[in-house]
Amino acid sequence: MSESTAAGSPTASSYKTAGVDIEAGDRAVELMKQWVGKATRPEVVGGLGGFAGLFDASVLKRYERPLLASATDGVGTKVDIARRMGVYDTIGHDLVGMVVDDLVVCGAEPLFMTDYIAVGKVRPERVAAIVKGIAEGCVLAGCALVGGETAEHPGLLEPDDFDVAGAGTGVVEADRLLGAERVRSGDVLIAMAASGLHSNGYSLVRHVLSERAGYELDREIPEFGRTLGEELLEPTRIYSLDCLALTRTTEVHAFSHITGGGLAGNLARVIPDGLHAAVDRSTWRPAPVFDLVGTVGSVERGELEKTLNMGVGMVAVVAPEAADAALATLADREVDAWVCGTVTGREPGGARSAPAALTGDYAV
């Protein structure tokens, strides 16, 4: 027997019958509070639950001419791996890394972040796990998580579907702004190792390994020493505090965050006209996951290199006399780093070369 109202008409419509469960959303907020409270800074004003996050801008008084930096990003199709694995507390690290490491490229200290989580159906424990990862990432980055939004989209997303995005704000002193205008011929390129694929190229990786090769996520891969799913979910390394430490101890001219576009493509963004960055592949060996994608998918090296980070997550462009100190600082911070190339002038009168290129063969 179908339900009816007292007047005999069909059951009255409500937000919940339309697919949006406000009570579940409230439960998610209660579960995430403990994690958000850990991702804070002294400048944060108020707590969770307001219409806007508040941050005391008097911190800017420390600067002669403060420039605010902002960045927005997501995690891409890596969220599908998290969904299929049922593991939600690491994807937030990826989100924070994608945002704050874009901020630090210009020398900016990340101050705060906000997040946006879209779901087909609010499952409070899952949402809280995602926010837990975001909060932990903010702690690693030295910034605060001042707010966010969880939106339930029934009919637009399937019940198990979700996506995450975030925005961050940082600050840098105007006369300490890093970028291509500081880079000089003779500068040294210092690579910082990636923790894995990070959060780029997953559409290619999923196409090759899952759709074409039929690999299941629980498949043990001897070269990885763990399952395929565990390797693919390895969180993005967050470099912001390491990069800021370099700016305090050495003469850094630029940083390049290696994301979509690969090593050469992202280095080109910080190389001025008239100069060329040459990266020597023989100075490192990419992790086995990169070989697997290339071999199983018959992906040409050039395609791999413009899609994946190939084992380098960040590059510092430093003055030649600062290279040893930079390596020492990174070693003290337990960052695997090495000199991977140099910046040179382009040959006069010759064919115009690319602003950045990879040479040699990878170490074996």
C-alpha positions in Angstrom: 0.0 0.0 0.0 1.4 3.4 -1.0 1.7 6.1 1.6 -0.7 9.0 1.4 -1.5 12.2 3.3 -4.5 12.5 5.5 -6.4 14.2 2.7 -5.7 11.2 0.4 -3.1 12.9 -1.9 0.3 11.5 -2.6 3.0 11.9 0.0 4.1 15.5 0.3 7.4 16.3 -1.3 10.4 17.4 0.7 14.1 18.2 0.2 14.8 14.7 1.5 12.4 13.0 -0.9 14.2 15.0 -3.6 17.4 13.3 -2.5 19.0 15.9 -0.2 19.5 14.8 3.4 20.1 17.8 5.6 20.4 15.7 8.7 23.2 13.6 7.1 24.9 16.9 6.2 24.7 18.1 9.8 26.2 14.8 11.0 29.1 15.2 8.5 29.8 18.7 9.9 29.9 17.3 13.5 32.3 14.5 12.5 34.7 16.9 10.6 34.9 19.5 13.4 37.7 17.6 15.2 39.9 17.6 12.1 39.2 21.2 11.0 40.1 22.4 14.5 43.6 21.0 14.0 44.2 22.9 10.8 44.5 26.4 12.1 46.8 29.3 12.7 46.7 32.1 15.3 45.2 34.5 12.8 42.0 32.4 12.3 39.0 34.1 13.9 35.9 32.2 14.9 35.2 28.5 14.3 33.3 26.2 12.0 29.7 27.0 11.1 29.8 30.6 10.0 28.8 31.9 6.6 32.5 32.9 5.9 35.9 31.9 7.3 37.6 34.8 9.0 41.4 35.5 9.0 43.0 38.3 10.8 44.8 40.4 8.1 47.0 42.2 10.6 49.5 39.5 9.7 50.2 41.6 6.6 51.7 44.4 8.8 54.9 42.4 8.8 55.3 43.1 5.1 56.4 46.4 3.5 54.3 45.7 0.4 52.4 42.4 0.7 51.2 40.7 -2.4 48.3 38.3 -2.0 48.6 35.1 -4.1 45.6 32.9 -4.8 45.2 29.4 -6.4 42.4 27.0 -7.1 42.6 23.4 -8.1 41.2 19.9 -7.8 42.4 16.3 -7.8 41.0 15.2 -11.2 40.1 11.6 -11.9 42.3 10.3 -9.0 39.0 10.6 -7.0 37.7 7.6 -9.0 40.6 5.5 -7.6 39.7 6.6 -4.1 36.0 5.8 -4.7 36.8 2.4 -6.0 39.2 1.6 -3.2 36.9 3.0 -0.6 39.8 5.0 0.8 38.9 8.6 1.4 41.4 10.0 4.0 44.3 10.6 1.6 42.7 12.4 -1.3 42.7 15.6 0.7 46.5 15.6 0.9 46.4 15.7 -2.9 44.0 18.6 -3.0 46.1 20.7 -0.6 49.3 19.8 -2.5 47.9 20.9 -5.8 46.8 24.3 -4.3 49.6 25.4 -1.9 52.5 24.3 -4.1 51.1 26.6 -6.8 51.2 29.4 -4.3 54.7 28.8 -3.1 56.1 28.8 -6.6 56.0 32.6 -6.5 57.5 32.6 -3.0 54.2 33.0 -1.2 53.5 31.6 2.3 50.2 29.8 2.2 47.8 31.3 4.8 44.5 29.6 4.4 42.4 27.3 2.3 38.7 26.6 1.7 37.3 23.4 0.1 34.3 22.3 -1.9 33.1 18.7 -1.9 30.3 17.7 -4.3 28.7 14.3 -3.6 25.8 12.3 -5.1 24.7 11.3 -1.6 26.1 12.6 1.7 27.6 9.7 3.6 28.8 11.5 6.8 31.8 9.2 7.6 33.0 9.5 4.0 32.8 13.3 3.9 34.5 13.5 7.3 37.3 11.3 6.0 37.9 13.5 3.0 38.0 16.6 5.2 40.4 14.8 7.6 42.8 14.4 4.7 42.4 18.1 3.7 43.0 19.2 7.3 46.1 17.0 7.7 47.4 18.4 4.4 46.9 22.0 5.6 48.9 21.1 8.7 51.7 19.8 6.5 51.6 23.0 4.5 51.5 25.4 7.4 48.1 26.9 6.5 44.7 27.0 8.0 41.5 25.4 6.7 39.0 28.2 7.4 35.9 26.8 5.7 34.3 24.8 3.0 31.1 23.5 1.4 29.7 20.0 1.0 27.0 19.9 -1.7 24.7 17.0 -2.3 23.7 16.7 -6.0 21.2 13.8 -6.4 20.4 13.1 -10.0 23.5 14.9 -11.2 25.9 12.6 -9.5 25.5 8.9 -8.7 25.2 8.1 -4.9 28.8 7.0 -4.7 30.2 9.7 -6.9 32.1 12.7 -5.5 34.6 15.4 -6.5 36.8 17.8 -4.5 38.2 21.3 -5.2 39.9 23.9 -3.1 41.2 27.5 -3.1 44.1 28.9 -1.2 45.5 32.3 -0.4 49.1 33.2 0.5 51.3 36.3 0.8 54.7 37.3 -0.4 56.8 40.4 0.0 56.8 42.2 -3.3 60.5 42.5 -3.6 60.9 38.8 -2.8 58.5 37.7 -5.6 60.0 34.7 -7.4 59.7 34.0 -11.1 61.2 34.1 -14.6 62.4 37.7 -14.2 65.0 36.5 -11.6 66.4 33.6 -13.6 69.9 34.0 -15.0 72.2 32.0 -17.2 74.2 29.6 -15.1 71.5 29.0 -12.6 71.2 25.4 -11.3 68.1 23.3 -11.4 67.5 21.2 -8.3 64.9 18.5 -8.5 62.8 17.4 -5.6 61.5 13.8 -5.8 57.8 13.1 -6.2 56.1 10.7 -4.0 54.5 9.0 -7.0 52.1 10.1 -9.7 50.8 12.9 -7.5 47.5 14.1 -9.0 48.1 14.5 -12.7 47.7 12.2 -15.7 45.2 9.8 -14.1 43.0 9.7 -17.1 45.9 8.3 -19.1 46.9 5.9 -16.2 43.3 4.6 -15.8 42.9 4.2 -19.5 46.1 2.2 -19.9 46.0 0.0 -16.7 42.3 -0.5 -16.1 40.5 -0.1 -19.4 43.1 -1.5 -21.8 45.2 -3.9 -19.7 42.3 -4.9 -17.3 44.4 -4.6 -14.2 42.4 -4.7 -11.0 43.2 -2.3 -8.2 43.9 -5.2 -5.8 46.4 -6.7 -8.1 49.8 -7.2 -6.4 52.6 -5.6 -8.4 56.0 -7.0 -7.4 57.9 -3.9 -8.5 55.7 -1.8 -6.2 55.8 -4.1 -3.2 52.1 -3.4 -2.8 48.8 -3.4 -4.8 48.2 -1.3 -7.8 45.5 0.7 -6.0 47.8 1.4 -3.1 50.4 2.8 -5.5 47.9 4.9 -7.4 46.5 6.4 -4.1 49.9 7.4 -2.8 49.4 11.0 -1.6 50.9 14.0 -3.4 54.0 15.3 -1.6 53.5 18.8 -0.2 56.6 20.9 -0.7 55.5 24.4 0.6 57.4 24.4 3.9 60.5 22.9 2.2 60.4 25.6 -0.5 59.9 28.4 2.0 62.9 27.0 4.0 65.0 27.3 0.8 63.9 30.9 0.3 65.1 31.8 3.8 68.5 30.0 3.6 69.6 30.2 -0.1 69.3 32.4 -3.2 66.3 31.0 -5.0 65.3 32.6 -8.2 62.2 30.5 -9.1 60.3 27.3 -8.4 58.4 25.1 -10.9 55.6 22.9 -9.6 55.6 19.8 -11.9 51.9 19.1 -12.7 50.0 18.8 -15.9 52.4 19.4 -18.8 55.2 17.5 -17.3 58.7 18.6 -16.4 59.7 20.5 -19.5 56.3 22.1 -19.9 56.3 23.5 -16.4 59.9 24.5 -16.3 59.3 26.5 -19.5 56.9 28.7 -17.5 59.8 30.1 -15.4 62.4 30.4 -18.0 62.7 33.9 -19.6 63.1 34.6 -23.3 66.7 34.0 -24.4 67.5 31.3 -21.9 67.2 27.5 -22.0 66.8 25.0 -19.2 68.5 21.7 -19.9 67.4 18.8 -17.7 69.6 15.7 -17.7 67.5 12.5 -17.4 70.5 10.5 -16.3 70.5 12.1 -12.9 67.6 10.1 -11.7 65.5 7.0 -12.3 61.7 7.3 -12.4 59.7 5.0 -10.1 58.4 1.7 -11.5 54.9 3.0 -11.9 56.0 5.3 -14.8 57.7 2.3 -16.5 54.5 0.2 -16.1 52.3 2.8 -17.7 54.7 3.3 -20.6 55.2 -0.4 -21.2 51.7 -1.7 -20.7 50.2 1.1 -22.7 52.9 1.3 -25.4 53.0 5.0 -24.5 55.8 6.9 -26.2 58.3 8.6 -23.9 57.4 12.1 -25.2 53.8 11.5 -24.3 54.6 10.2 -20.9 56.9 13.2 -20.2 54.3 15.8 -21.1 51.6 14.0 -19.1 53.3 12.7 -15.9 55.9 14.1 -13.5 58.3 11.2 -14.1 59.4 11.3 -10.5 60.0 15.0 -10.0 57.4 17.0 -8.1 59.1 20.4 -7.8 62.2 22.1 -9.2 64.1 25.0 -7.6 66.1 27.3 -9.8 68.9 28.7 -7.7 72.0 30.7 -8.1 75.0 28.5 -8.8 76.8 29.4 -5.6 73.7 28.5 -3.6 73.3 24.9 -5.0 75.3 23.1 -2.2 73.4 25.0 0.5 70.1 24.3 -1.1 70.8 20.6 -1.2 71.9 20.6 2.4 68.8 22.4 3.5 66.6 19.9 1.7 68.6 17.0 3.1 68.1 18.3 6.6 64.3 18.3 5.8 64.5 14.7 4.5 63.6 15.8 1.0 65.3 13.6 -1.7 66.8 16.2 -4.0 69.6 16.4 -6.6 71.0 18.7 -9.3 69.2 17.8 -12.5 70.4 20.5 -14.9 71.3 24.1 -15.6 70.0 27.2 -17.2 72.0 28.4 -20.2 71.9 31.0 -23.0 70.4 29.9 -26.3 72.8 29.6 -29.3 72.8 32.9 -31.2 71.9 32.7 -34.8 70.8 29.1 -34.5 67.4 27.5 -34.6 65.2 28.6 -31.8 65.3 26.0 -29.1 62.6 25.2 -26.6 62.8 27.1 -23.3 63.2 23.8 -21.5 64.1 20.3 -22.6 65.1 16.9 -21.3 68.4 15.3 -22.5 70.1 11.9 -22.1 68.5 8.7 -20.9 67.1 7.9 -17.5 69.4 6.2 -15.0 69.0 2.4 -14.7 
